[in-house]
């Protein structure tokens, strides 16, 4: 078992021995999101929203045109999210922090147009009803704090020369609180380091 693990580790190191590094940002638009608060909250637990959800944050890549690893953190705002079962307030905000493996077209290091997929895991902090709670709901104890979920994400799309776009699904759950999150949308990655290399006349790319 140890030898097998060591071999896999050495193969991983060799694969990234001549890796490229990139820094940039990522933008997302959730076409649909639904957040379920921990089981001990007062009032309706769930809040959802469609289309009017925007996310933005920094992203770092290391890898090559076949595969890259990345870390990212976003601020994701759902401006008109609310509970359908019982109106208690408006809005949602979340902070997904992800580690991803990006294959082929979504690696952002390929200068040719390609398709590919990415998979990722991470932690998401979320909050619903961040504005507009009525006095009546507040008086009966409706409060909303940030809650954690462990998230997994899969996406499929394509890209070229430092840019990638993908359709993704991200689901999160916390076993101790029964809290859950679901985000479905479009994500756009901008590897600014790669883009500058492509534009530079001295670039070998």
C-alpha positions as CSV (number, residue, x, y, z in Angstrom):
1,X,0.0,0.0,0.0
2,X,2.8,2.4,0.9
3,X,4.7,1.6,-2.3
4,X,1.6,2.2,-4.4
5,X,0.9,5.5,-2.6
6,X,4.6,6.6,-3.1
7,X,4.4,5.7,-6.8
8,X,1.3,7.8,-7.3
9,X,2.8,10.7,-5.4
10,X,5.9,10.6,-7.5
11,X,3.8,10.5,-10.7
12,X,1.9,13.5,-9.5
13,X,5.1,15.4,-8.8
14,X,6.6,14.5,-12.1
15,X,3.4,15.6,-13.9
16,X,3.5,19.0,-12.4
17,X,7.3,19.4,-12.5
18,X,7.1,21.8,-15.4
19,X,3.8,23.2,-14.5
20,X,2.6,26.7,-15.3
21,X,1.2,29.1,-12.7
22,X,-1.6,31.5,-13.2
23,X,-3.5,34.1,-11.2
24,X,-6.8,35.7,-12.1
25,X,-10.4,35.7,-11.1
26,X,-13.6,33.8,-11.5
27,X,-17.2,35.1,-12.0
28,X,-20.4,33.0,-11.6
29,X,-24.1,33.4,-12.2
30,X,-26.3,31.0,-10.4
31,X,-29.3,30.2,-12.5
32,X,-30.8,28.6,-9.4
33,X,-29.8,28.3,-5.8
34,X,-31.5,26.9,-2.7
35,X,-30.2,27.1,0.8
36,X,-31.6,25.2,3.8
37,X,-30.7,26.5,7.3
38,X,-29.8,24.3,10.2
39,X,-32.6,22.4,11.8
40,X,-32.8,24.5,15.0
41,X,-33.7,27.8,13.4
42,X,-37.0,29.6,14.0
43,X,-39.3,29.9,11.0
44,X,-39.0,28.5,7.5
45,X,-35.6,26.9,6.9
46,X,-35.3,27.2,3.1
47,X,-34.7,30.1,0.8
48,X,-34.3,30.1,-3.0
49,X,-33.6,32.3,-6.0
50,X,-33.2,32.2,-9.7
51,X,-31.0,34.1,-12.2
52,X,-30.3,37.2,-10.1
53,X,-27.3,35.7,-8.3
54,X,-23.8,36.9,-8.9
55,X,-20.4,35.7,-7.6
56,X,-16.9,37.0,-7.9
57,X,-13.5,36.2,-6.4
58,X,-9.8,35.5,-6.9
59,X,-8.5,32.2,-8.3
60,X,-5.0,30.6,-8.6
61,X,-4.0,27.8,-11.0
62,X,-1.1,25.5,-11.4
63,X,-0.8,22.9,-14.1
64,X,-0.7,22.5,-17.9
65,X,-3.1,22.2,-20.8
66,X,-4.1,18.7,-19.9
67,X,-4.9,19.2,-16.2
68,X,-4.6,22.0,-13.7
69,X,-5.3,22.3,-10.0
70,X,-6.9,25.5,-8.7
71,X,-8.0,27.2,-5.5
72,X,-10.7,29.9,-5.4
73,X,-12.9,31.9,-3.1
74,X,-16.0,33.8,-4.1
75,X,-18.6,36.2,-2.7
76,X,-21.9,35.0,-4.1
77,X,-24.9,37.3,-3.7
78,X,-28.5,36.3,-4.2
79,X,-30.2,39.7,-4.2
80,X,-33.8,38.6,-4.4
81,X,-33.7,35.2,-2.6
82,X,-36.7,34.5,-0.3
83,X,-38.7,31.6,1.2
84,X,-41.7,30.5,-0.9
85,X,-43.4,28.8,2.1
86,X,-43.3,31.9,4.3
87,X,-41.9,35.3,3.5
88,X,-39.4,36.3,6.3
89,X,-37.0,38.6,4.5
90,X,-34.9,38.9,1.3
91,X,-31.5,38.0,0.0
92,X,-28.8,35.4,0.4
93,X,-25.0,35.6,0.6
94,X,-22.5,32.8,0.5
95,X,-18.7,32.3,0.5
96,X,-17.7,29.1,-1.4
97,X,-14.1,28.2,-1.0
98,X,-13.0,25.5,-3.4
99,X,-10.1,23.2,-4.5
100,X,-10.6,21.9,-8.0
101,X,-9.0,19.7,-10.7
102,X,-9.6,21.1,-14.2
103,X,-9.2,18.9,-17.2
104,X,-8.3,19.9,-20.8
105,X,-10.4,22.8,-22.1
106,X,-11.2,24.2,-18.6
107,X,-7.6,24.0,-17.4
108,X,-7.1,27.6,-18.8
109,X,-3.6,26.7,-20.1
110,X,-4.6,25.5,-23.6
111,X,-4.1,27.9,-26.5
112,X,-6.5,25.9,-28.6
113,X,-10.3,25.7,-28.1
114,X,-11.1,22.5,-26.2
115,X,-13.9,21.2,-24.0
116,X,-13.3,19.6,-20.6
117,X,-14.7,19.1,-17.1
118,X,-13.7,20.0,-13.5
119,X,-14.4,18.5,-10.1
120,X,-14.0,20.2,-6.8
121,X,-14.5,20.0,-3.0
122,X,-14.6,22.7,-0.4
123,X,-16.4,24.6,2.3
124,X,-19.3,27.1,1.9
125,X,-20.5,29.6,4.4
126,X,-24.0,30.8,3.7
127,X,-26.7,33.1,5.1
128,X,-30.3,33.7,4.1
129,X,-32.6,36.6,4.8
130,X,-29.8,39.1,5.1
131,X,-32.1,42.1,4.8
132,X,-35.8,42.9,5.1
133,X,-36.8,40.8,8.1
134,X,-40.1,42.2,9.3
135,X,-40.6,43.3,12.9
136,X,-43.2,40.6,13.4
137,X,-40.7,37.9,12.4
138,X,-37.9,39.4,14.4
139,X,-40.1,39.6,17.5
140,X,-40.8,35.9,17.3
141,X,-37.1,35.1,17.1
142,X,-36.3,34.8,13.4
143,X,-32.5,35.3,13.2
144,X,-30.2,34.2,10.5
145,X,-26.5,33.4,11.0
146,X,-23.9,32.0,8.7
147,X,-23.9,28.2,8.5
148,X,-21.3,25.8,7.0
149,X,-21.8,23.1,4.4
150,X,-19.2,20.7,3.0
151,X,-19.5,21.1,-0.8
152,X,-18.7,19.1,-3.9
153,X,-18.9,20.6,-7.4
154,X,-18.8,19.2,-11.0
155,X,-18.8,21.3,-14.1
156,X,-18.5,20.9,-17.9
157,X,-17.5,23.5,-20.5
158,X,-14.7,24.8,-22.7
159,X,-12.1,27.4,-23.0
160,X,-9.1,28.9,-24.8
161,X,-6.1,31.0,-24.0
162,X,-6.7,31.7,-20.3
163,X,-10.5,31.8,-20.5
164,X,-12.9,29.0,-19.5
165,X,-16.7,28.8,-19.2
166,X,-18.6,25.9,-17.6
167,X,-22.1,24.9,-16.5
168,X,-21.8,23.6,-12.9
169,X,-23.7,22.0,-10.1
170,X,-22.5,22.4,-6.5
171,X,-24.2,20.6,-3.6
172,X,-23.3,21.0,0.1
173,X,-24.4,19.3,3.3
174,X,-23.6,19.3,7.0
175,X,-24.3,16.1,8.8
176,X,-24.5,17.7,12.3
177,X,-27.0,20.4,11.5
178,X,-28.9,19.0,8.4
179,X,-28.1,22.3,6.6
180,X,-27.8,22.0,2.8
181,X,-26.9,24.2,-0.2
182,X,-27.5,23.8,-3.9
183,X,-26.1,26.0,-6.6
184,X,-26.6,25.5,-10.4
185,X,-25.2,28.0,-12.8
186,X,-22.5,29.3,-15.1
187,X,-18.9,30.0,-14.1
188,X,-16.4,32.0,-16.1
189,X,-12.6,31.8,-15.3
190,X,-10.1,34.4,-16.3
191,X,-6.5,33.3,-16.0
192,X,-4.9,36.8,-16.4
193,X,-1.3,35.4,-16.3
194,X,-2.0,33.2,-19.3
195,X,-3.9,35.9,-21.1
196,X,-0.9,38.3,-20.8
197,X,1.4,35.6,-22.2
198,X,-0.8,35.1,-25.2
199,X,-0.9,38.8,-25.9
200,X,2.8,39.3,-25.5
201,X,4.9,39.4,-28.7
202,X,7.8,37.7,-26.9
203,X,5.6,34.8,-25.8
204,X,6.5,31.4,-27.1
205,X,2.9,30.3,-26.9
